[in-house]
Amino acid sequence: MRVPVRSPDKDFSPPVRVPAVKGTANGDVGSSRQRRYVLAGIVVVLGVVTGAILLEVLGTILLSLTVAYVLVPVQRWFVRRGLTEWTGALAATQVGFGVALAVSAPLVVVFSLRLEQVVNAVVALPRELSVSAFGMTYAIETGAVQTAALEFVQGAATSFALALPVLAIKFALFVVLLFGLLLKGDAAGRAAIAPVPYEYRDVVYALARRARETLYAIYVLQVATSIATFAAAYPLFWGLGYEAALTLAIAAAVLQFVPIIGPSMLVIPIALYYVAVGDLVAAALLGTLGLVLIAWLPDVVVRPRLARRSAGLPGSLYFVGFTGGLFTLGAIGVVVGPLLVAVFVEAVDLLADEVNGDATFTDLVEDDFEGSSSDTDEPAQTFEEPDSKFADD
């Protein structure tokens, strides 16, 4: 019996081979990844060109970025309280504006209203100091130091007066950038994380967390400690009868940003001056009360209460970043230097955890030593095996 053969359907299509589908999918994935990297490269190139063009205000831009990064939780707090994204960003910008104004206003007061008192204090310094020791009196010429200090103060005041219009423009730029970054912070974060592959984004999140903690330590902790230092220094200097009590208190608050030594840079030289002129009572009084109330007490009272979200960066590394950034980048280096050091330390910790896990340095040394010992014993064992074989034969 002959079986009829069914003619193929006109809509019949041959089966699609799986390898072809995989190849097409892999090609699409590779093309998408390549496109992502090309776009990231374009962004980097344009960023470098833009940074070169905006070099004169690059410090202001970096300052706005770091302050906005710290104020993002404040903006989100306002949004959770019922404000819109726009009004929340505006309110957070006002907070940043108020803090920046509170920090910069004392410096303006010193260079504008108290400049004459500072100059008179430098002029009133004796041009020769007599120091008595072991029954002998030594004369120390301080005229050159006094002249240099006077020239420095007058030059700094002149430079500040000439740069005041530029500083006002940069301050306005800082406020505008701060508002824009707070309003579009999520979009900026998405754009920054987009080129990073998914398997490496945990590294980026860890570095971002360390950066946020470091900036919190720089801005929130340091500003709060400086305010406490000013609050303790002004009554002390005023009570001891200093005419420039406000100027000295502002100087102590500013020096609080210098890690480790801080306001001691102000208290100790003044105390040594009283020792040199023979007023030991004033030296002991200022040295004791100044070091305790100005240099020590604000750190003890303020820092433990706010240190929960700090970076935990050792003071020595913070000092290295502070001084290196200050000497290399200028004023903005006070923020950028410690920030880069903290991020570098976090990257080193991530690498160590990736390679060594939870093992301590002692465990690694012992494991390496045991491994080298076993490698040394292996040739002796392979050399003895043929002897035992021939002995059995």
C-alpha positions as CSV (number, residue, x, y, z in Angstrom):
1,M,0.0,0.0,0.0
2,R,1.4,3.3,-0.9
3,V,1.4,6.0,1.8
4,P,0.7,9.4,0.4
5,V,3.4,11.9,1.0
6,R,2.2,15.2,2.6
7,S,3.5,18.2,0.7
8,P,5.2,20.8,2.9
9,D,3.1,23.6,4.2
10,K,3.7,26.9,2.5
11,D,4.1,28.5,6.0
12,F,6.6,25.8,7.0
13,S,9.9,27.2,8.2
14,P,13.0,25.2,9.1
15,P,13.9,25.0,12.8
16,V,16.3,27.6,14.0
17,R,19.6,26.3,15.2
18,V,20.5,27.0,18.8
19,P,24.2,27.9,18.2
20,A,23.2,30.7,15.8
21,V,20.9,32.2,18.5
22,K,23.6,32.0,21.1
23,G,26.1,33.7,18.8
24,T,23.6,36.5,18.1
25,A,22.9,37.0,21.8
26,N,26.6,37.0,22.6
27,G,27.2,39.5,19.8
28,D,24.5,41.8,21.1
29,V,25.8,41.6,24.7
30,G,29.4,42.3,23.4
31,S,28.1,45.2,21.3
32,S,26.2,46.6,24.2
33,R,29.2,46.4,26.5
34,Q,31.5,47.9,23.9
35,R,29.0,50.7,23.3
36,R,28.9,51.4,27.1
37,Y,32.7,51.6,27.2
38,V,32.9,53.9,24.2
39,L,30.3,56.2,25.8
40,A,32.3,56.2,29.1
41,G,35.4,57.0,27.2
42,I,33.7,59.9,25.5
43,V,32.4,61.2,28.9
44,V,36.0,61.0,30.3
45,V,37.5,62.8,27.4
46,L,34.9,65.6,27.5
47,G,35.3,65.7,31.3
48,V,39.0,66.3,31.0
49,V,38.5,69.0,28.3
50,T,35.8,70.7,30.5
51,G,38.0,70.5,33.5
52,A,40.9,72.2,31.6
53,I,38.6,75.0,30.5
54,L,37.1,75.4,33.9
55,L,40.5,75.2,35.7
56,E,40.1,78.5,37.5
57,V,36.9,77.4,39.2
58,L,37.8,73.7,39.5
59,G,38.3,74.1,43.3
60,T,34.8,75.6,43.6
61,I,33.4,72.7,41.6
62,L,35.1,70.1,43.8
63,L,34.0,71.9,46.9
64,S,30.4,71.9,45.7
65,L,30.6,68.2,44.8
66,T,31.9,67.2,48.3
67,V,29.4,69.4,50.2
68,A,26.5,68.2,48.0
69,Y,27.5,64.6,48.8
70,V,27.3,65.3,52.5
71,L,24.0,67.2,52.2
72,V,22.1,64.5,50.2
73,P,20.8,62.9,53.4
74,V,19.6,66.3,54.5
75,Q,17.7,66.8,51.2
76,R,16.1,63.4,51.6
77,W,15.1,64.2,55.1
78,F,13.3,67.2,53.9
79,V,11.5,65.2,51.2
80,R,10.4,62.6,53.8
81,R,8.9,65.5,55.8
82,G,6.6,66.3,52.9
83,L,8.6,68.7,50.7
84,T,9.0,68.2,47.0
85,E,12.3,67.3,45.4
86,W,12.8,70.9,44.3
87,T,11.9,72.5,47.7
88,G,13.9,69.9,49.5
89,A,17.0,70.7,47.4
90,L,16.4,74.4,48.1
91,A,16.1,73.8,51.8
92,A,19.3,71.7,51.9
93,T,21.1,74.4,49.8
94,Q,20.1,77.0,52.4
95,V,21.6,74.8,55.1
96,G,24.8,74.5,53.2
97,F,24.8,78.3,52.5
98,G,24.3,79.1,56.1
99,V,27.1,76.8,57.3
100,A,29.5,78.2,54.6
101,L,28.5,81.7,55.6
102,A,29.1,81.0,59.3
103,V,32.5,79.5,58.5
104,S,33.7,82.3,56.1
105,A,32.2,85.3,57.9
106,P,34.7,85.3,60.8
107,L,37.6,85.3,58.3
108,V,36.1,88.3,56.6
109,V,35.7,90.0,60.0
110,V,39.3,89.4,60.9
111,F,40.7,90.7,57.6
112,S,38.4,93.7,57.4
113,L,37.4,94.9,60.9
114,R,40.2,93.5,63.0
115,L,43.2,94.0,60.7
116,E,44.4,97.1,62.5
117,Q,44.4,95.2,65.9
118,V,46.4,92.4,64.3
119,V,48.9,94.8,62.9
120,N,49.2,96.7,66.2
121,A,49.7,93.4,68.0
122,V,52.6,92.5,65.7
123,V,54.1,96.0,66.0
124,A,53.9,95.8,69.8
125,L,56.1,92.7,69.9
126,P,59.6,93.5,71.3
127,R,62.4,93.5,68.8
128,E,64.7,91.8,71.3
129,L,64.0,89.1,73.8
130,S,66.2,88.4,76.8
131,V,66.4,84.8,78.0
132,S,68.1,83.9,81.3
133,A,69.4,80.4,81.9
134,F,72.1,79.0,84.2
135,G,73.0,82.4,85.5
136,M,73.5,83.9,82.1
137,T,71.4,86.2,80.0
138,Y,71.0,85.7,76.2
139,A,69.6,88.4,73.8
140,I,67.5,87.1,70.9
141,E,66.9,89.4,68.0
142,T,63.3,89.2,66.8
143,G,63.2,92.2,64.6
144,A,63.5,90.2,61.4
145,V,60.8,87.9,62.4
146,Q,58.6,90.8,63.4
147,T,59.1,92.5,60.0
148,A,58.4,89.3,58.1
149,A,55.2,88.7,60.1
150,L,54.1,92.3,59.5
151,E,54.7,91.9,55.8
152,F,52.8,88.6,55.7
153,V,49.8,90.1,57.5
154,Q,49.6,93.2,55.3
155,G,50.2,91.2,52.1
156,A,47.5,88.7,53.1
157,A,45.0,91.5,53.8
158,T,45.8,93.2,50.5
159,S,45.5,90.0,48.5
160,F,42.2,89.2,50.2
161,A,40.8,92.7,49.4
162,L,41.8,92.4,45.8
163,A,40.4,88.9,45.5
164,L,37.1,89.7,47.3
165,P,35.0,90.3,44.0
166,V,36.3,87.0,42.6
167,L,35.5,85.2,45.9
168,A,32.0,86.6,45.8
169,I,31.5,85.3,42.3
170,K,32.9,81.9,43.3
171,F,30.6,81.8,46.3
172,A,27.6,82.4,44.1
173,L,28.8,79.7,41.8
174,F,29.2,77.4,44.7
175,V,25.6,78.0,45.8
176,V,24.2,77.4,42.3
177,L,26.2,74.2,41.8
178,L,25.2,73.0,45.2
179,F,21.5,73.4,44.4
180,G,21.8,71.7,41.0
181,L,23.7,68.7,42.4
182,L,21.2,68.2,45.2
183,L,18.3,68.5,42.8
184,K,19.8,66.1,40.2
185,G,21.9,64.0,42.5
186,D,20.2,60.7,41.6
187,A,20.8,61.3,37.9
188,A,24.4,62.1,38.5
189,G,24.9,58.9,40.5
190,R,23.2,56.8,37.9
191,A,25.4,58.3,35.2
192,A,28.6,57.7,37.3
193,I,27.8,54.1,38.0
194,A,26.6,53.2,34.5
195,P,29.9,52.2,32.9
196,V,30.9,49.9,35.7
197,P,30.2,46.2,35.2
198,Y,27.7,44.7,37.7
199,E,30.3,42.3,39.2
200,Y,32.5,45.3,40.2
201,R,29.9,47.6,41.5
202,D,30.3,46.4,45.1
203,V,33.8,47.9,44.9
204,V,32.4,51.2,43.8
205,Y,29.8,51.2,46.5
206,A,32.5,50.5,49.2
207,L,34.7,53.4,47.9
208,A,31.6,55.7,47.8
209,R,30.8,54.7,51.4
210,R,34.3,55.5,52.5
211,A,34.2,58.8,50.7
212,R,30.9,59.8,52.3
213,E,32.2,58.9,55.8
214,T,35.4,60.8,55.2
215,L,33.6,63.9,54.0
216,Y,31.3,63.7,57.0
217,A,34.4,63.6,59.2
218,I,35.9,66.6,57.5
219,Y,32.8,68.8,57.3
220,V,30.5,67.8,60.1
221,L,33.0,66.8,62.8
222,Q,35.6,69.5,62.0
223,V,33.0,72.3,61.7
224,A,31.3,71.2,64.9
225,T,34.6,70.9,66.7
226,S,35.7,74.3,65.4
227,I,32.5,75.9,66.6
228,A,33.0,74.4,70.1
229,T,36.6,75.6,70.0
230,F,35.5,79.2,69.3
231,A,32.9,79.0,72.0
232,A,35.6,77.9,74.5
233,A,38.4,80.2,73.3
234,Y,36.6,83.5,73.2
235,P,35.5,83.6,76.9
236,L,39.0,82.4,77.9
237,F,40.9,85.1,75.9
238,W,38.4,87.7,77.0
239,G,38.6,86.7,80.6
240,L,42.4,86.8,80.5
241,G,42.3,90.4,79.3
242,Y,43.3,90.1,75.6
243,E,42.2,93.0,73.5
244,A,42.1,90.8,70.3
245,A,40.1,88.1,72.0
246,L,37.7,87.6,69.0
247,T,40.6,87.4,66.5
248,L,42.5,84.8,68.7
249,A,39.3,82.8,69.1
250,I,38.7,82.7,65.3
251,A,42.3,81.7,64.8
252,A,41.9,78.9,67.3
253,A,38.7,77.7,65.5
254,V,40.4,77.8,62.1
255,L,43.4,75.9,63.4
256,Q,41.1,73.1,64.6
257,F,41.0,71.9,61.0
258,V,44.7,71.1,61.3
259,P,44.8,67.5,62.5
260,I,46.7,66.3,65.6
261,I,48.2,69.6,66.6
262,G,45.3,72.0,66.0
263,P,44.9,75.0,68.3
264,S,48.1,74.1,70.1
265,M,49.8,76.0,67.3
266,L,48.3,79.1,68.7
267,V,48.4,78.5,72.5
268,I,52.0,77.2,72.7
269,P,53.7,80.1,70.9
270,I,51.9,82.7,73.0
271,A,52.8,80.8,76.2
272,L,56.5,80.7,75.0
273,Y,56.4,84.4,74.4
274,Y,55.4,85.0,78.0
275,V,58.2,82.7,79.2
276,A,60.6,84.7,77.1
277,V,59.5,88.0,78.5
278,G,59.6,86.6,82.1
279,D,55.9,86.5,82.8
280,L,55.8,82.9,84.0
281,V,52.4,83.3,85.7
282,A,50.7,84.3,82.4
283,A,52.6,81.6,80.6
284,A,51.4,78.9,83.0
285,L,47.9,80.2,83.1
286,L,47.4,80.4,79.3
287,G,49.4,77.2,78.7
288,T,47.3,75.2,81.2
289,L,43.8,76.6,80.5
290,G,44.5,77.0,76.7
291,L,45.6,73.5,76.2
292,V,42.8,72.0,78.3
293,L,39.8,74.2,77.3
294,I,40.8,75.0,73.7
295,A,43.0,72.2,72.4
296,W,41.7,69.2,74.3
297,L,38.1,69.7,75.6
298,P,36.3,70.3,72.2
299,D,37.8,67.0,70.9
300,V,36.7,65.1,73.9
301,V,33.2,66.5,74.1
302,V,32.2,66.9,70.5
303,R,33.9,64.1,68.6
304,P,32.6,61.1,70.5
305,R,29.0,62.3,70.0
306,L,29.4,62.6,66.2
307,A,32.0,60.0,65.4
308,R,29.5,57.2,64.7
309,R,29.5,58.0,61.0
310,S,33.1,59.2,60.7
311,A,35.6,57.4,58.5
312,G,37.7,55.9,61.2
313,L,40.9,57.1,59.4
314,P,44.0,57.2,61.6
315,G,45.1,60.6,62.6
316,S,48.5,60.1,61.1
317,L,47.1,59.3,57.6
318,Y,44.6,62.2,58.0
319,F,47.5,64.5,58.7
320,V,49.4,63.2,55.7
321,G,46.4,63.9,53.4
322,F,45.8,67.3,55.0
323,T,49.4,68.6,54.6
324,G,50.0,67.0,51.2
325,G,46.7,68.3,49.8
326,L,47.3,71.7,51.2
327,F,50.8,72.1,49.8
328,T,49.9,70.6,46.5
329,L,46.4,71.9,45.7
330,G,46.0,74.9,48.0
331,A,43.0,75.5,50.2
332,I,40.8,72.8,48.4
333,G,43.5,70.3,49.3
334,V,42.4,70.4,52.9
335,V,39.3,68.4,51.7
336,V,40.7,66.6,48.7
337,G,43.9,65.3,50.3
338,P,42.3,63.4,53.2
339,L,39.5,62.2,50.8
340,L,42.0,60.7,48.4
341,V,44.0,59.1,51.2
342,A,40.9,57.5,52.7
343,V,39.7,56.1,49.3
344,F,43.2,54.7,48.7
345,V,43.2,53.0,52.1
346,E,39.8,51.6,51.4
347,A,41.0,50.2,48.0
348,V,44.0,48.6,49.7
349,D,41.7,47.0,52.3
350,L,39.4,45.6,49.5
351,L,42.4,44.1,47.7
352,A,43.7,42.6,50.9
353,D,40.2,41.1,51.7
354,E,39.9,39.8,48.2
355,V,43.3,38.0,48.3
356,N,43.7,37.0,51.9
357,G,40.2,36.8,53.3
358,D,39.9,37.0,57.0
359,A,43.4,35.7,57.7
360,T,45.7,37.9,59.8
361,F,49.2,38.8,58.8
362,T,50.6,36.3,61.4
363,D,48.5,33.5,59.9
364,L,49.7,34.4,56.4
365,V,53.4,34.3,57.5
366,E,52.9,31.0,59.2
367,D,51.2,29.5,56.2
368,D,53.9,30.7,53.9
369,F,56.6,29.3,56.2
370,E,54.9,25.9,56.4
371,G,54.4,25.8,52.7
372,S,58.1,26.6,52.0
373,S,59.1,23.9,54.6
374,S,56.9,21.3,52.9
375,D,58.4,22.2,49.5
376,T,61.9,21.8,50.9
377,D,61.1,18.3,52.2
378,E,59.5,17.0,49.0
379,P,62.8,16.3,47.1
380,A,64.1,14.2,50.0
381,Q,61.0,12.0,49.9
382,T,61.2,11.4,46.2
383,F,64.9,10.6,46.5
384,E,64.3,7.9,49.2
385,E,61.5,6.1,47.3
386,P,63.8,4.5,44.7
387,D,66.1,3.2,47.5
388,S,63.2,1.5,49.3
389,K,62.1,0.0,46.0
390,F,65.5,-1.5,45.2
391,A,65.8,-2.8,48.8
392,D,62.5,-4.7,48.4
393,D,63.8,-6.2,45.1
